[in-house]
Amino acid sequence: MRFDIITVLPGLLESPFAHSILLRAQKKGISEIYVHNLRDYATNKQKSVDDYPYGGGSGMVMSIAPFAACIEKLKSEREYDEVIFMTPDGETLNQPIANQLSTKKNIIILCGHYKGIDQRIRDVYVTREISIGDYVLSGGELPAAVLVDAVVRLIPGVLNDETSALSDSFQDGLLDAPIYTRPVDWNGHKVPDVLLSGHAAEIEKWRFEQAVERTKTRRPDLLD
Ligand code: ADE
């Protein structure tokens, strides 16, 4: 799976993909992540990528031309399944969306800044708008990194233990049960007996009950 991320701040995306599972996915050839500097596609002398908003108001608007040039170049090289714009106006990212996107081959991600991007880029190129939550960040780079992480770990072969993504919180619509490792007793705080019992069916039953209980108290909306 290939991601092409278009941004004015490529430096912000140098590190998130260079560690752990995301790095391993790239080393295995399962995912490719390319970061494009929008400024390289600016056509005027000043290399500007934004301009004043028509109708007035505060803040600058990201211009059409650099985005269009970068997207057109990428599209002339291969077909894309989605052009995603990271924006607080979008549908909120969740596990079903991550699952859907993990089946795609090529995805372009646009990162906005300032007041946003010219609406015509959204109208003409963008196929999907995604938010990572109801709060406003300074730009779309961190949201893009969150999206790529959520999606890449779901691609078959990325996680060593294939069942591990399947047992993630949310994958079955429930939060995770509590987990423990050594020591058995830490200052009087003990690991629940059932986890030490070696009784697989009992442990599975306990985990399911705990997951349901935790979901009921913390995220009842997931049970609706
Ligand atoms: N850009 C700024 N804030 C954002 C958010 N919450 N989600 C996605 N993109 C954003």
Residues whose N, C-alpha, C, O or C-beta is under 5 A from the ligand:
A	BS01	ADE	M86 T87 P88 I130 S131 I132 G133 Y135 V136 L137 S138 G139 G140 P143
